[in-house]
Amino acid sequence: MRNEGANSFLHLAIIHSVPDIALYFISLVTPEVLEIQNDLYQAPLHLAVYLDQLDVVRALVRKGVNLELQDQNGNTALHLACEWDHVGCARILLQEDQPEDGSQARPNLQLQNWKGLACLHIATLKRSCSLISLLLRGGADINAQEGTSGKTPLHLAVETHDRSVAGYLLRKGALVDALMFNGCTPLHLAVGRRDAGMAGLLCHSGADTLLRNVEDETAQDLADGNEDLLALLPFDDLKISGKPVVCGEGPRRRPYNSKRGKEG
């Protein structure tokens, strides 16, 4: 029997926070019954994660329900755990306490919601190093591109001006020169947002200041006129072994702007 919103008995037990009834019901029925989705395409697991009901989440996972069911926004239960920073639920969904013997299904960490976001993108936007660490241990791709513009988690950390998360991602192996669909690197974004601190972190991590996006712009071009940013970038398009060279002697010159055909 289902109510007006197509909620099952289990949906209602979770919504009304009666876990004893929910747990007893879970013990009686098959996973197929536990996977019934309501009019919002929410399975009971979605609701249990949203309401942070750890015991119910654990019981559903142990029962073997499908962890990849998506709600009306394309979110799996793990997407919701990341969205609401429910680390305990995320641990259960990723089954860190289970042996990797193939006996338990694990969620697809590359699965994107309808906004093109995988769980690691959401964890980055939420600035949660705890979730990022958990997802990386579970096998998430640290350089995965979101589906709309091709931003990696590092691009998103730059967009949110979060040096702590950006530094954490870089220490975990994020590609400093990862490209968006339009060819922009994280450094392009940092310079475009006039974030000298972030640009400094990326340059210190080995970012190539001379890579060009599809508009044929380098980070130097985008920094034009900003002395704080220009101080971080090399002043000549001279490279040795693919690395930009900064002259240490003599007066500093403003960068050569190839689009204008002149200095500065």
BALUMRO-236800 format. One record per residue: x, y, z of N, C-alpha, C in turn. Coordinates in steps of 0.2 Angstrom, whole numbers, plus 5000, padded with zeros to 4 digits. Layout:
<recs>
REC	X	Y	Z	X	Y	Z	X	Y	Z .
...
</recs>
This chain:
<recs>
REC	5004	4994	5000	5000	5000	5000	5004	5006	5000 .
REC	5003	5011	4996	5007	5017	4995	5002	5023	4996 .
REC	5005	5029	4999	5000	5035	5000	5000	5039	4994 .
REC	4998	5045	4994	4997	5050	4989	5003	5051	4985 .
REC	5009	5052	4989	5015	5053	4986	5019	5047	4983 .
REC	5015	5041	4983	5018	5035	4982	5024	5032	4987 .
REC	5023	5035	4993	5028	5032	4998	5025	5026	5000 .
REC	5030	5021	5001	5028	5014	5004	5028	5015	5011 .
REC	5026	5009	5014	5026	5008	5022	5033	5010	5025 .
REC	5039	5008	5021	5045	5009	5024	5047	5017	5023 .
REC	5045	5020	5017	5046	5027	5017	5043	5031	5023 .
REC	5037	5029	5024	5034	5032	5030	5037	5031	5037 .
REC	5039	5025	5038	5043	5024	5044	5049	5028	5045 .
REC	5052	5029	5039	5058	5033	5039	5057	5040	5040 .
REC	5052	5043	5037	5050	5050	5037	5048	5051	5044 .
REC	5044	5047	5047	5041	5048	5054	5046	5046	5059 .
REC	5052	5044	5058	5057	5043	5062	5055	5037	5067 .
REC	5053	5032	5065	5052	5026	5069	5056	5020	5067 .
REC	5063	5021	5068	5068	5016	5066	5067	5009	5068 .
REC	5064	5007	5074	5063	5000	5076	5058	4997	5071 .
REC	5053	5001	5069	5048	4998	5064	5051	4997	5057 .
REC	5055	5002	5055	5059	5002	5049	5063	4996	5048 .
REC	5067	4995	5054	5072	4989	5054	5069	4982	5054 .
REC	5063	4982	5057	5059	4976	5057	5057	4974	5050 .
REC	5054	4979	5047	5051	4978	5040	5057	4976	5035 .
REC	5063	4980	5036	5068	4978	5032	5070	4971	5032 .
REC	5070	4968	5038	5072	4961	5040	5067	4956	5037 .
REC	5061	4958	5035	5056	4954	5033	5055	4953	5025 .
REC	5057	4958	5021	5056	4958	5014	5062	4958	5010 .
REC	5061	4957	5003	5066	4956	4999	5069	4963	4997 .
REC	5075	4964	4994	5078	4970	4992	5073	4974	4987 .
REC	5070	4970	4982	5066	4973	4977	5060	4977	4980 .
REC	5057	4975	4986	5052	4979	4989	5055	4985	4993 .
REC	5062	4984	4995	5065	4990	4998	5067	4995	4994 .
REC	5067	4994	4987	5070	4998	4982	5064	5002	4979 .
REC	5058	5001	4981	5052	5005	4978	5054	5013	4979 .
REC	5053	5016	4973	5054	5023	4973	5047	5027	4973 .
REC	5047	5033	4977	5041	5037	4977	5040	5041	4971 .
REC	5036	5046	4971	5034	5050	4965	5040	5055	4964 .
REC	5045	5056	4969	5051	5060	4968	5057	5055	4966 .
REC	5055	5049	4965	5060	5044	4963	5065	5043	4969 .
REC	5063	5044	4975	5067	5043	4981	5065	5036	4983 .
REC	5071	5032	4984	5070	5025	4987	5071	5026	4995 .
REC	5069	5022	4999	5070	5022	5006	5077	5024	5008 .
REC	5082	5022	5004	5089	5023	5006	5090	5031	5005 .
REC	5087	5034	5000	5088	5041	4999	5086	5045	5006 .
REC	5080	5043	5008	5077	5046	5014	5081	5045	5020 .
REC	5083	5039	5021	5087	5037	5027	5094	5041	5027 .
REC	5097	5042	5021	5103	5046	5021	5101	5053	5022 .
REC	5096	5056	5019	5094	5063	5020	5093	5064	5028 .
REC	5090	5060	5031	5088	5061	5038	5094	5058	5043 .
REC	5099	5056	5040	5105	5053	5044	5103	5048	5049 .
REC	5099	5043	5046	5097	5037	5051	5102	5032	5049 .
REC	5107	5032	5053	5113	5027	5051	5111	5020	5052 .
REC	5107	5018	5057	5105	5011	5058	5101	5008	5052 .
REC	5097	5013	5049	5092	5011	5044	5097	5010	5037 .
REC	5101	5015	5036	5106	5015	5031	5110	5008	5031 .
REC	5112	5007	5037	5116	5001	5037	5112	4994	5036 .
REC	5106	4994	5038	5102	4988	5037	5100	4988	5030 .
REC	5099	4993	5026	5097	4993	5019	5103	4991	5015 .
REC	5109	4993	5017	5115	4991	5013	5117	4984	5014 .
REC	5116	4982	5020	5117	4975	5021	5112	4970	5018 .
REC	5106	4973	5017	5101	4969	5014	5103	4968	5006 .
REC	5107	4972	5004	5109	4972	4997	5105	4976	4992 .
REC	5102	4982	4994	5098	4986	4990	5103	4989	4985 .
REC	5100	4991	4979	5104	4995	4974	5106	5002	4976 .
REC	5112	5003	4976	5115	5009	4979	5116	5014	4973 .
REC	5114	5013	4967	5114	5018	4962	5108	5020	4959 .
REC	5102	5019	4963	5096	5022	4961	5096	5029	4962 .
REC	5093	5033	4957	5094	5040	4956	5087	5043	4957 .
REC	5087	5049	4961	5081	5052	4962	5079	5057	4957 .
REC	5074	5061	4958	5072	5066	4952	5078	5071	4950 .
REC	5083	5072	4954	5088	5076	4953	5094	5072	4950 .
REC	5094	5066	4950	5099	5062	4947	5104	5060	4953 .
REC	5102	5061	4959	5106	5060	4965	5105	5053	4967 .
REC	5111	5049	4969	5111	5043	4972	5111	5045	4980 .
REC	5110	5039	4984	5111	5040	4991	5117	5043	4993 .
REC	5123	5041	4990	5129	5044	4991	5130	5051	4989 .
REC	5127	5053	4984	5127	5060	4982	5124	5064	4988 .
REC	5118	5062	4990	5115	5065	4996	5119	5066	5002 .
REC	5123	5060	5004	5127	5060	5009	5133	5065	5009 .
REC	5135	5066	5003	5140	5072	5001	5137	5079	5002 .
REC	5131	5079	4999	5128	5086	4999	5126	5088	5006 .
REC	5124	5084	5010	5123	5086	5017	5128	5084	5022 .
REC	5134	5082	5020	5140	5081	5024	5139	5076	5029 .
REC	5135	5071	5027	5133	5065	5032	5139	5060	5031 .
REC	5145	5061	5034	5150	5057	5033	5149	5050	5036 .
REC	5145	5049	5041	5144	5042	5044	5140	5038	5039 .
REC	5135	5041	5035	5131	5038	5030	5136	5036	5024 .
REC	5140	5041	5022	5145	5039	5017	5149	5033	5018 .
REC	5152	5033	5024	5156	5027	5026	5152	5020	5025 .
REC	5146	5020	5028	5142	5014	5027	5141	5013	5020 .
REC	5139	5018	5016	5137	5016	5008	5144	5014	5005 .
REC	5149	5016	5007	5156	5014	5004	5158	5008	5007 .
REC	5155	5006	5012	5157	4999	5015	5164	4998	5017 .
REC	5167	5003	5020	5174	5003	5022	5176	4997	5026 .
REC	5171	4995	5030	5172	4990	5035	5171	4983	5032 .
REC	5169	4983	5026	5168	4976	5023	5174	4974	5019 .
REC	5176	4967	5019	5182	4965	5015	5180	4966	5007 .
REC	5186	4967	5004	5185	4968	4996	5185	4961	4993 .
REC	5180	4957	4994	5180	4951	4991	5175	4950	4986 .
REC	5172	4956	4984	5167	4955	4979	5160	4953	4981 .
REC	5159	4952	4988	5153	4950	4990	5148	4955	4991 .
REC	5150	4961	4992	5146	4967	4993	5147	4972	4987 .
REC	5141	4974	4984	5142	4979	4979	5143	4986	4982 .
REC	5147	4990	4978	5149	4996	4980	5147	5001	4975 .
REC	5145	5007	4977	5142	5012	4972	5147	5014	4967 .
REC	5145	5016	4961	5149	5019	4956	5151	5026	4957 .
REC	5157	5027	4959	5159	5034	4961	5160	5039	4955 .
REC	5159	5036	4949	5159	5041	4943	5152	5043	4941 .
REC	5147	5040	4944	5140	5042	4942	5139	5049	4943 .
REC	5136	5053	4938	5135	5060	4939	5127	5061	4940 .
REC	5125	5066	4943	5118	5068	4944	5116	5072	4938 .
REC	5110	5075	4938	5108	5078	4932	5112	5085	4931 .
REC	5115	5087	4936	5119	5093	4935	5126	5092	4933 .
REC	5128	5085	4932	5134	5083	4929	5139	5082	4935 .
REC	5137	5082	4941	5142	5081	4947	5142	5074	4949 .
REC	5148	5072	4950	5150	5066	4954	5150	5067	4961 .
REC	5151	5062	4965	5151	5063	4972	5157	5067	4974 .
REC	5163	5066	4971	5169	5070	4973	5168	5077	4971 .
REC	5164	5079	4966	5163	5086	4964	5159	5089	4970 .
REC	5154	5086	4972	5150	5089	4978	5154	5089	4984 .
REC	5158	5084	4986	5162	5085	4992	5166	5091	4992 .
REC	5169	5092	4986	5174	5098	4985	5170	5104	4986 .
REC	5164	5105	4983	5160	5111	4983	5158	5112	4990 .
REC	5157	5107	4994	5155	5107	5001	5161	5108	5006 .
REC	5167	5108	5003	5174	5110	5006	5175	5105	5012 .
REC	5173	5098	5010	5174	5093	5015	5180	5089	5014 .
REC	5186	5090	5017	5192	5085	5016	5190	5078	5019 .
REC	5186	5078	5024	5184	5071	5026	5181	5067	5021 .
REC	5176	5070	5018	5172	5066	5012	5177	5065	5006 .
REC	5181	5070	5005	5186	5069	4999	5190	5063	5000 .
REC	5193	5063	5006	5198	5058	5008	5194	5051	5008 .
REC	5188	5051	5010	5184	5044	5010	5183	5042	5003 .
REC	5181	5047	4999	5179	5045	4992	5185	5043	4988 .
REC	5191	5046	4989	5197	5044	4986	5199	5037	4988 .
REC	5198	5036	4994	5200	5029	4997	5195	5024	4994 .
REC	5189	5026	4992	5185	5021	4989	5186	5021	4981 .
REC	5190	5024	4978	5192	5024	4971	5189	5029	4967 .
REC	5187	5035	4970	5185	5040	4965	5191	5043	4961 .
REC	5189	5045	4955	5194	5048	4951	5195	5056	4953 .
REC	5201	5057	4955	5203	5064	4958	5203	5069	4952 .
REC	5204	5067	4946	5204	5071	4940	5197	5071	4936 .
REC	5192	5068	4939	5186	5067	4935	5183	5074	4933 .
REC	5181	5075	4927	5178	5081	4924	5170	5081	4925 .
REC	5167	5086	4928	5160	5086	4929	5157	5087	4922 .
REC	5151	5086	4921	5148	5085	4914	5146	5091	4910 .
REC	5146	5097	4914	5144	5103	4910	5149	5107	4907 .
REC	5155	5108	4910	5160	5112	4908	5167	5109	4908 .
REC	5167	5103	4911	5173	5099	4912	5178	5101	4917 .
REC	5175	5104	4922	5179	5106	4928	5181	5100	4932 .
REC	5187	5099	4935	5189	5094	4939	5188	5096	4946 .
REC	5189	5092	4951	5188	5095	4958	5193	5100	4960 .
REC	5199	5100	4957	5203	5106	4958	5201	5112	4955 .
REC	5198	5112	4949	5195	5118	4946	5189	5121	4951 .
REC	5185	5116	4954	5180	5118	4958	5183	5121	4965 .
REC	5188	5119	4967	5191	5121	4973	5194	5129	4972 .
REC	5196	5130	4966	5199	5136	4964	5193	5141	4964 .
REC	5187	5139	4961	5181	5143	4960	5178	5145	4967 .
REC	5179	5141	4972	5176	5143	4979	5182	5146	4983 .
REC	5187	5148	4980	5193	5151	4983	5195	5147	4990 .
REC	5195	5141	4989	5197	5137	4995	5204	5134	4994 .
REC	5209	5138	4997	5216	5135	4996	5217	5129	5000 .
REC	5214	5128	5006	5215	5122	5010	5213	5116	5006 .
REC	5207	5116	5003	5204	5110	4999	5209	5109	4993 .
REC	5210	5115	4989	5215	5115	4983	5221	5111	4985 .
REC	5224	5114	4991	5231	5111	4993	5230	5103	4994 .
REC	5225	5102	4998	5224	5095	4999	5223	5090	4993 .
REC	5219	5093	4988	5219	5089	4982	5225	5088	4978 .
REC	5229	5094	4978	5236	5094	4975	5240	5089	4979 .
REC	5240	5088	4985	5244	5083	4989	5242	5076	4987 .
REC	5236	5075	4986	5233	5069	4984	5234	5067	4977 .
REC	5237	5071	4973	5239	5069	4966	5235	5073	4961 .
REC	5231	5078	4962	5227	5081	4957	5231	5084	4952 .
REC	5229	5084	4946	5233	5086	4940	5233	5094	4940 .
REC	5238	5097	4941	5238	5105	4942	5236	5108	4936 .
REC	5238	5105	4930	5236	5108	4923	5230	5105	4920 .
REC	5226	5102	4924	5220	5099	4921	5216	5104	4917 .
REC	5213	5101	4911	5210	5106	4906	5202	5105	4907 .
REC	5199	5111	4907	5191	5111	4906	5190	5110	4898 .
REC	5184	5109	4896	5182	5108	4889	5184	5114	4885 .
REC	5185	5120	4888	5187	5126	4885	5194	5127	4885 .
REC	5198	5122	4888	5205	5123	4888	5208	5126	4894 .
REC	5204	5129	4899	5206	5133	4905	5209	5128	4910 .
REC	5214	5130	4913	5217	5126	4918	5215	5129	4925 .
REC	5216	5126	4930	5215	5129	4937	5218	5136	4937 .
REC	5224	5137	4935	5227	5143	4935	5224	5149	4931 .
REC	5221	5147	4925	5217	5152	4922	5211	5154	4926 .
REC	5208	5150	4930	5202	5152	4934	5205	5156	4940 .
REC	5210	5154	4943	5213	5158	4949	5214	5165	4946 .
REC	5218	5166	4941	5220	5172	4938	5214	5176	4936 .
REC	5209	5173	4933	5203	5176	4930	5199	5179	4936 .
REC	5200	5176	4942	5196	5178	4948	5200	5183	4953 .
REC	5206	5184	4950	5211	5189	4954	5212	5186	4961 .
REC	5213	5180	4961	5215	5176	4967	5222	5175	4967 .
REC	5226	5180	4970	5233	5179	4970	5236	5173	4974 .
REC	5233	5172	4980	5235	5167	4984	5234	5160	4981 .
REC	5228	5159	4978	5227	5153	4974	5232	5152	4969 .
REC	5233	5157	4965	5237	5157	4959	5245	5155	4962 .
REC	5246	5158	4967	5253	5157	4970	5254	5149	4972 .
REC	5248	5147	4975	5248	5139	4977	5249	5135	4971 .
REC	5246	5137	4965	5246	5133	4959	5253	5133	4956 .
REC	5255	5139	4956	5262	5140	4953	5267	5137	4957 .
REC	5267	5137	4963	5272	5133	4968	5271	5126	4966 .
REC	5265	5123	4964	5264	5116	4963	5266	5114	4956 .
REC	5269	5119	4952	5271	5117	4945	5267	5119	4940 .
REC	5261	5123	4941	5257	5125	4935	5261	5128	4929 .
REC	5259	5127	4923	5262	5129	4917	5258	5136	4916 .
REC	5261	5142	4917	5258	5148	4916	5257	5150	4908 .
REC	5260	5146	4904	5259	5148	4897	5255	5144	4893 .
REC	5251	5139	4896	5246	5135	4892	5240	5140	4890 .
REC	5238	5138	4884	5233	5143	4881	5226	5139	4881 .
REC	5221	5143	4882	5214	5140	4882	5211	5141	4874 .
REC	5205	5139	4873	5203	5139	4866	5202	5146	4864 .
REC	5202	5151	4868	5202	5158	4866	5209	5161	4865 .
REC	5214	5156	4865	5221	5158	4864	5224	5162	4870 .
REC	5221	5162	4876	5224	5166	4881	5228	5161	4886 .
REC	5233	5164	4888	5237	5161	4894	5235	5164	4900 .
REC	5238	5162	4906	5236	5165	4912	5239	5172	4912 .
REC	5245	5173	4909	5248	5179	4908	5243	5184	4905 .
REC	5240	5182	4900	5235	5187	4897	5230	5189	4902 .
REC	5227	5184	4905	5222	5186	4910	5224	5190	4916 .
REC	5231	5190	4917	5233	5194	4923	5235	5201	4921 .
REC	5235	5202	4915	5237	5209	4912	5234	5215	4917 .
REC	5238	5219	4919	5236	5224	4923	5236	5223	4931 .
REC	5236	5217	4933	5236	5216	4940	5243	5214	4943 .
REC	5246	5219	4946	5253	5218	4948	5254	5212	4953 .
REC	5249	5211	4957	5250	5205	4962	5251	5198	4958 .
REC	5246	5198	4953	5247	5192	4949	5252	5191	4944 .
REC	5254	5197	4941	5260	5197	4937	5266	5195	4940 .
REC	5267	5197	4947	5273	5195	4950	5274	5188	4951 .
REC	5269	5184	4951	5269	5177	4951	5271	5173	4945 .
REC	5270	5177	4939	5271	5174	4933	5277	5175	4929 .
REC	5280	5171	4925	5286	5172	4921	5285	5178	4916 .
REC	5290	5181	4914	5289	5187	4910	5291	5186	4903 .
REC	5294	5180	4901	5295	5179	4894	5293	5172	4892 .
REC	5291	5172	4886	5289	5165	4883	5294	5160	4882 .
REC	5299	5161	4886	5305	5156	4885	5305	5150	4890 .
REC	5306	5144	4887	5305	5138	4891	5311	5134	4889 .
REC	5313	5130	4895	5319	5125	4894	5316	5119	4896 .
REC	5316	5114	4892	5313	5107	4894	5306	5108	4896 .
REC	5302	5112	4892	5295	5113	4893	5293	5118	4899 .
REC	5298	5120	4903	5297	5124	4909	5298	5132	4908 .
REC	5294	5136	4910	5295	5143	4909	5301	5145	4913 .
REC	5305	5150	4910	5311	5153	4913	5309	5160	4916 .
REC	5311	5161	4922	5311	5168	4924	5318	5171	4926 .
REC	5319	5176	4922	5326	5179	4923	5327	5182	4930 .
REC	5332	5181	4933	5333	5183	4940	5337	5190	4941 .
REC	5340	5192	4935	5343	5198	4935	5340	5203	4931 .
REC	5342	5209	4932	5340	5215	4928	5333	5217	4929 .
REC	5330	5223	4927	5324	5225	4928	5318	5220	4926 .
REC	5313	5220	4929	5307	5216	4927	5304	5219	4921 .
REC	5302	5215	4916	5297	5218	4911	5290	5215	4912 .
REC	5286	5219	4909	5279	5217	4909	5278	5211	4904 .
REC	5274	5207	4904	5273	5201	4900	5272	5203	4893 .
REC	5275	5200	4888	5273	5201	4881	5266	5199	4879 .
REC	5262	5203	4877	5255	5201	4875	5255	5200	4867 .
REC	5255	5193	4866	5255	5191	4858	5249	5194	4855 .
REC	5244	5195	4858	5237	5197	4855	5238	5204	4853 .
REC	5242	5208	4857	5242	5215	4855	5248	5217	4851 .
REC	5253	5212	4852	5259	5213	4848	5264	5218	4851 .
REC	5263	5219	4858	5267	5223	4862	5268	5221	4869 .
REC	5272	5224	4873	5273	5223	4880	5267	5226	4884 .
REC	5265	5222	4889	5260	5225	4894	5253	5225	4890 .
</recs>
